[in-house]
Amino acid sequence: MKVKDIRQLSDEELDSELDRVRRHLFDVRTQAVTEKLEDPSMLTKARRDIARIMTVMRERKIKAEARS
């Protein structure tokens, strides 16, 4: 997922997307442990997606605090 796409989501959608990606990361880790993971780069992609979402959420929080 690209940052451009993430920035277009609402706060509620960001929360649900973060939950979805975290569940996906858990599934991918499980596959890696059981050696059924076909693409090891999925671990890195999931972690980076989580970081992107959390970065956008933090940016929004800082902007909201600055307005107050």
N, C-alpha and C positions, 0 to 999 in steps of 0.2 A: 504494500500500500504506500502511496506517495504522500508526502507532506501536504501537497496541494489538495488532495482528496480529503485528508484528515481535517484540514482547516475548514472545510465546507460543512462538516458535521456539527450538529448541535451538541450541547453538553451532555444530554441524556444519551444521544447516539454514541458519543465518545465513551461514556461509561460502559455501555453494552458492548461496544467494539473491543474495549480493553478486556472485558470479561471473556469474550469470544476468543481473542488471541491468546490469552493466558491459558484457557482450556486447551487450545490447539497446541501450545507449547508443551503442556503436560502430556498430551497424547503423543507428540513427537518424541519426547524424552522416553516415554514408555516403550515406544517402538525401537528407539536406539538401544535401550537396555536389553530388549529381547532379540536384538539383531534382525529386526524385520524392517528397518528403516532403509528405504531405497536411495533417498537423497539426503545426505548428511547436511547439506547447506540449508535445509529447512529449519534446523535449530537456530542458526544465525539469523535467518530471515525473520523468524518469529520474535527473537529477542530484539531485533532492531525495530520491528513494528511496534512492540511494546514501548520501547524508548521514544519513538516518534510520537506516539499517542500521549505519553506522559509529559513530553516536552510541550506539546501544544496545550495540554491542560494546565501546566504550570504557567505558561505565557499568559493564558487567559486569567488565571488567578492573580498574577502580578498586575495586569492591567486593571482588574476590578479593584484591587487594593489601592492603586494609584489614583483612581477616580474618587475614592472616599475621602 
